[in-house]
Amino acid sequence: MIDFKGAHYPKSVILHAIFFYVRYSVSYRDLGEILTERGVTVDHTTLNRWVVKYAPLIAARAQGRKQASAKSWRMDETYIKVKGRWTYLYRTVDRNGQTLYFMLSERRNLAAARRFFKRAIAVNGVPERVVIDKSGANLAGLQAVNVIGEIYRQRACDRDPSGQISEQYPRTGPPLYQADHAPDDGV
């Protein structure tokens, strides 16, 4: 629950102002004028304080209520033009076609792929399987994330108070990636 204790305005006014600022490209001064037309006089600095204080809390609550994604992902990247500049669009979709995460990057390399997978997993959780294309950078990035996951699993095993390996503390897990195509044999 977001605490509005100490605010000099009702919760509904604060939420309406934050929604309006985040949803539409409007300045704090313009938003102040809009609220004044509706009978609420608010200074632009107060609106700024509200957005800085409450917007991250609202975003965290919305993220917590987000619908769970499917455990099988499809990942792809493409080259698109954004504001006149060519850039790579990385994205993951679940089996239902719902976009789970996307990222724009100037480069298509291991660092970009690793950054993308780390963020996608942080937002949506660890998938059971990720289907990728033949891109070597994507495969290397996903394997790097697998290595990081293996280190965390290893540390969890080291913290097992009984010192025994149990189902709770597995040493290895299944790899996350699955190739979309069969490997080339040079034929």
Beta strands, then each sheet from edge to edge (+ up, - down):
strand 1: 72-82
strand 2: 85-94
strand 3: 99-105
strand 4: 129-132
strand 5: 177-179
sheet 1: 3+ 2- 1+ 4+ 5+
end
